[in-house]
């Protein structure tokens, strides 16, 4: 027979256990993020891109509209190696790639697109107006023109022309790690330095006031690449992936190595298994390093992710990768952790 003292103590302990269980459940459950939008994007160019995206997010607009407008800011910069002023391929032509994905798993992309200023907007039209996901080359250009996009004159930026002229002297393929992070303004250095070059990409993911996710990615690809080469940026699941129940991820760096592990999709799936954004990015990077072995010391790949709880994380192979974040509290540029420090 249980006496009164034991009964009371038993009741107290039972109530405490129930309360602890409820507290733990509430801490692991997604927070109510409505009314708290945020946007993240790769590299220092992301600061300006985020401001453009915030013009939509800050007014309660849709994340899809924000990620399109955000990277359009970068595409418009003739001093940045994204867009029509970027480094050309080895034959002297600028070819552009882009992708976009919304909260309903709708997605679109374009690749090997020439003489169109905003490939991300063409990618969105592919998503919204065709039964396809990707259009490439002359077909993508024909579609863009039919949709009212003007055919622009190809004119390399001053820095890109200088880089291409220098590259032609040796025609060597030798990437420079993190050259993207050396600035994108009028005084930014050329991507070609000391006989070495690299490419540039901007990826962006955002959460709007309704807690919905979208993402975009746009690039001119590797400077002086073989004609017809594609990287990860226009490939859904490699350079970009969005799952509105779990999170979103974008990638930057050597696209071939992002593709071989289906990078952004891998990061989202790892978040589905319970990993934080940073831990998921780190796990995907470790997978690349296991594949590449010692060759990983000479390449850069970075992932940037956002989960449905509004948590942000990134991880890179090499130190030097940074990402930009914008929230109601303001904006900042954050250095990411890396495998090699």
C-alpha positions in Angstrom: 0.0 0.0 0.0 1.4 3.4 -1.1 1.4 6.0 1.7 0.5 9.6 1.2 4.2 10.8 1.1 5.2 8.3 -1.5 2.2 9.1 -3.6 2.9 12.9 -3.6 6.6 12.3 -4.5 5.6 10.0 -7.3 3.1 12.5 -8.7 5.7 15.3 -8.6 8.3 13.2 -10.4 5.8 12.1 -13.0 4.7 15.7 -13.6 8.3 16.9 -13.9 9.0 14.1 -16.5 6.0 15.1 -18.5 7.1 18.8 -18.4 10.7 18.0 -19.4 9.4 15.9 -22.3 7.2 18.7 -23.5 10.1 21.2 -23.2 12.4 19.0 -25.2 9.7 18.5 -27.9 9.1 22.2 -28.1 12.9 22.9 -28.5 13.3 20.3 -31.3 10.2 21.5 -33.1 10.5 24.1 -35.9 10.1 27.6 -34.6 7.3 29.9 -35.8 9.3 32.0 -38.3 6.4 33.9 -39.9 7.3 37.5 -40.0 11.0 36.8 -39.8 12.4 36.6 -43.3 16.1 36.0 -44.1 18.3 35.7 -47.1 21.8 34.2 -47.4 24.1 34.2 -50.4 27.7 33.3 -51.3 30.8 35.5 -51.2 31.1 39.2 -50.5 29.0 40.0 -53.7 26.2 38.6 -51.7 25.9 41.7 -49.5 24.7 43.8 -52.5 22.6 40.9 -53.8 20.9 40.5 -50.4 20.0 44.1 -50.3 18.2 43.7 -53.7 16.4 40.6 -52.4 15.5 42.4 -49.2 13.5 45.0 -51.2 11.0 42.2 -51.6 11.5 40.1 -48.5 11.3 43.2 -46.2 7.9 44.1 -47.6 6.5 40.6 -47.0 7.1 39.4 -50.6 7.6 35.9 -51.8 11.0 34.2 -51.5 11.0 33.2 -55.1 10.7 36.8 -56.3 13.5 37.8 -53.8 16.0 35.2 -55.0 15.5 36.2 -58.6 15.9 39.9 -58.0 18.8 39.3 -55.6 21.1 37.5 -58.1 20.0 39.8 -60.9 21.9 42.5 -59.1 25.1 40.4 -59.5 24.3 39.6 -63.1 24.1 43.3 -63.9 27.5 44.1 -62.5 30.0 44.3 -65.4 32.9 44.3 -62.9 31.8 41.0 -61.5 32.7 37.7 -63.2 29.0 36.8 -63.3 27.1 38.1 -66.3 27.8 39.3 -69.8 31.0 41.1 -68.7 32.5 37.9 -67.3 35.5 35.9 -68.3 34.8 34.1 -71.6 35.5 30.5 -72.6 38.7 29.6 -74.3 37.2 30.6 -77.7 36.4 34.1 -76.4 32.6 33.7 -75.9 30.8 34.4 -72.6 28.3 31.6 -71.8 26.0 31.8 -68.8 24.2 29.2 -66.6 21.5 29.7 -64.0 18.9 27.8 -62.0 15.9 28.7 -59.7 13.6 26.6 -57.5 10.6 27.5 -55.4 8.7 26.1 -52.4 6.6 23.8 -54.4 9.6 22.0 -55.9 9.1 23.8 -59.2 12.4 24.4 -60.9 14.0 25.7 -64.0 17.4 26.3 -65.5 19.4 27.4 -68.5 22.9 26.5 -69.6 25.3 27.6 -72.2 23.2 30.7 -72.8 24.8 33.5 -74.8 24.0 37.3 -75.1 21.2 37.3 -72.5 21.7 39.6 -69.6 19.6 37.8 -66.9 19.8 34.0 -67.2 18.2 33.6 -63.8 15.0 35.2 -65.2 15.1 33.0 -68.3 15.4 30.0 -65.9 12.3 31.2 -64.1 10.4 31.4 -67.4 11.5 27.9 -68.2 10.1 26.8 -64.8 6.8 28.6 -65.2 6.0 28.5 -69.0 7.4 25.2 -70.2 7.0 21.5 -69.3 10.8 21.2 -69.0 13.4 21.9 -66.3 16.4 22.8 -68.4 17.0 24.5 -71.8 20.5 24.9 -73.2 22.5 26.7 -75.9 20.7 28.1 -78.9 17.4 26.6 -77.8 17.6 28.5 -74.5 18.5 31.7 -76.4 15.6 31.2 -78.8 13.2 30.7 -75.9 14.6 33.8 -74.2 14.1 36.0 -77.3 10.6 34.6 -77.7 9.9 35.6 -74.1 10.9 39.2 -74.8 14.5 39.2 -73.5 16.7 41.4 -75.7 19.7 40.0 -77.4 22.7 41.9 -76.0 26.0 42.7 -77.6 28.8 40.7 -76.0 31.3 43.1 -74.5 33.8 41.8 -71.9 34.5 43.9 -68.9 37.9 45.6 -68.8 39.2 43.1 -66.2 37.9 40.1 -68.2 39.4 41.3 -71.4 42.8 41.8 -69.7 42.5 38.3 -68.1 41.7 36.7 -71.4 44.5 38.4 -73.2 46.9 37.2 -70.6 45.5 33.7 -70.6 46.0 33.4 -74.4 49.8 33.7 -73.9 49.9 30.3 -72.2 46.4 28.8 -72.3 47.0 27.1 -69.0 44.2 25.9 -66.8 45.2 26.7 -63.2 42.5 27.7 -60.7 43.2 30.1 -57.8 41.4 29.2 -54.6 39.0 31.8 -53.3 39.7 34.4 -56.0 36.0 35.2 -55.8 36.4 36.7 -52.4 38.8 39.4 -53.5 36.1 41.9 -54.3 33.7 42.7 -57.1 33.7 46.5 -57.3 35.4 48.8 -59.9 38.7 48.4 -58.2 38.4 44.6 -57.8 41.4 42.6 -59.2 41.1 40.6 -62.3 40.5 36.9 -61.9 43.7 36.3 -63.7 46.7 36.8 -61.4 50.3 35.5 -61.8 49.2 33.2 -64.6 46.4 31.7 -62.6 42.6 32.1 -62.9 39.3 31.0 -61.4 35.6 31.3 -61.8 32.8 32.9 -59.9 29.3 32.0 -58.8 26.6 33.5 -56.7 24.1 31.3 -55.0 21.2 32.5 -52.8 18.5 30.9 -50.7 15.8 32.8 -48.8 12.9 32.3 -46.4 9.9 34.7 -46.6 7.5 36.0 -44.0 5.3 32.9 -44.6 8.2 30.6 -43.8 8.5 29.4 -47.4 11.9 28.7 -49.1 13.3 29.4 -52.5 16.7 29.5 -54.1 18.7 30.7 -57.1 22.2 30.2 -58.6 23.9 32.0 -61.5 27.3 31.9 -63.0 29.5 32.5 -66.0 31.3 29.3 -65.1 35.0 28.7 -65.3 36.9 31.3 -67.1 38.6 30.0 -70.3 36.7 26.7 -70.0 36.4 24.3 -72.9 33.5 25.4 -75.1 30.4 23.6 -74.0 31.5 22.9 -70.4 28.9 23.1 -67.7 29.4 23.2 -64.0 27.0 22.5 -61.1 25.1 25.9 -61.1 22.4 25.1 -63.6 21.9 21.5 -62.3 19.1 21.1 -59.8 20.4 18.9 -57.0 24.0 19.9 -57.6 24.4 23.7 -57.4 20.9 24.3 -55.9 18.2 22.4 -54.1 15.1 23.4 -52.2 12.8 21.2 -50.1 10.2 23.4 -48.3 9.7 20.8 -45.6 13.4 20.6 -44.7 15.6 23.4 -46.1 17.6 24.7 -49.0 21.2 24.6 -50.1 23.4 26.2 -52.8 27.0 25.5 -53.8 30.1 27.4 -55.1 33.5 26.3 -56.2 34.7 23.6 -58.6 31.5 22.4 -60.1 32.7 19.1 -61.3 33.2 18.0 -57.7 29.9 19.4 -56.6 28.2 17.4 -59.4 29.9 14.1 -58.5 28.2 14.1 -55.0 24.9 15.8 -56.0 26.1 18.3 -53.5 23.1 20.6 -52.6 20.6 17.7 -52.6 23.0 15.7 -50.4 23.2 18.6 -47.9 19.4 18.8 -47.8 19.0 15.1 -47.3 21.5 15.2 -44.4 19.4 18.0 -42.8 16.4 15.7 -43.2 18.3 13.1 -41.1 18.6 15.7 -38.4 21.9 17.4 -39.0 22.2 21.1 -38.6 23.0 23.2 -41.7 26.6 23.5 -40.9 27.0 19.8 -40.0 25.3 18.8 -43.2 27.5 21.0 -45.3 30.6 19.7 -43.5 29.5 16.1 -44.1 29.1 16.8 -47.8 32.5 18.4 -48.0 34.1 15.5 -46.2 32.6 13.2 -48.8 34.3 15.2 -51.6 37.6 15.1 -49.7 37.3 11.3 -49.4 36.8 11.0 -53.1 39.5 13.5 -54.1 42.2 12.5 -51.6 45.3 14.7 -51.8 43.8 16.5 -54.9 41.4 18.2 -52.5 44.2 20.4 -51.3 44.2 22.3 -54.6 40.4 22.9 -55.0 37.7 24.9 -53.4 34.1 23.8 -52.9 31.7 25.3 -50.4 28.1 24.7 -49.4 25.7 27.2 -47.8 22.4 26.0 -46.3 19.3 27.1 -44.5 16.9 24.8 -42.7 13.2 25.2 -42.0 13.9 26.3 -38.4 15.7 29.4 -39.8 19.2 28.1 -38.9 22.0 28.9 -41.3 25.3 27.1 -41.8 28.2 26.7 -44.3 31.4 24.7 -44.7 34.2 24.8 -47.3 37.2 22.7 -48.3 39.6 25.7 -48.0 39.5 28.7 -45.6 38.5 32.0 -47.1 34.9 31.3 -48.1 32.4 33.7 -46.7 28.7 34.2 -47.0 26.4 37.2 -46.6 23.2 37.2 -44.4 20.4 39.7 -44.2 17.6 39.6 -41.5 15.4 42.1 -39.8 18.4 42.7 -37.5 20.6 43.8 -40.3 23.3 42.4 -42.6 26.8 40.9 -42.2 29.5 38.9 -43.9 30.4 35.7 -42.1 33.5 33.6 -42.6 32.7 29.9 -43.0 34.6 27.1 -41.3 36.7 24.8 -43.5 38.4 21.5 -43.6 41.8 23.0 -44.3 42.5 26.0 -42.0 
